[in-house]
Structures are given as structure tokens and as C-alpha cells.
Amino acid sequence: MANTKQAKKRAIQADKRRDHNASLRSTVRTYIKKVVLAIESGNKEAAKAAFTAAVPVIDRIADKDQIHKNKAARDKSRLATKVKALALAA
């Protein structure tokens, strides 16, 4: 455990930061799940809308370095491919 006042403060700040970062990552996962669920249900319009809503959220979290930019690009690419395949399947 922290022994100095400074170390105690840093521990408290680290806890707050960890909670906030976990919240941001959870938000991204939620948006991705919404797109995946819309794709699995076969609803083209809902899938496109969910994807359109998810892209800026993924980009924002990547800009904050919560996820790596390459992971953000990979996630967006995979989702876009699935949405496009759903639109073409009709």
C-alpha cells in the first residue's frame, strides 16, 4: 500500500482513470455488438444505422488511445464487410 501522501493520491487517480477507461472500452464493445446483432437479425437498415453510429465512437476511442488505431481500423473494416455482404445478399 502507498506510504506517502503523493503515492496515495496517485493510487486514487489510477483507480479513477482505470474506471473511466473501462467505461470507454465497454462503450465501444456495446456499439460493435449492436451492429453484429443487427447483422445477425438480417435487418439491413438497422445494420447500416448501427454501423453509422458505431464508426465515430470507435474513432473517438482510438484517438484517445484506449484501443490501438489498427484495431479500430480492423473492427470497422470487418463490420463494413459484413454490412455490405448483408446488403448484397438481398
Secondary structure, DSSP 8 states (H G I E B T S, - for coil): ---SHHHHHHHHHHHHHHHHHHHHHHHHHHHHHHHHHHHHHT-HHHHHHHHHHHHHHHHHHHHTTSS-HHHHHHHHHHHHHHHHHHHHH-
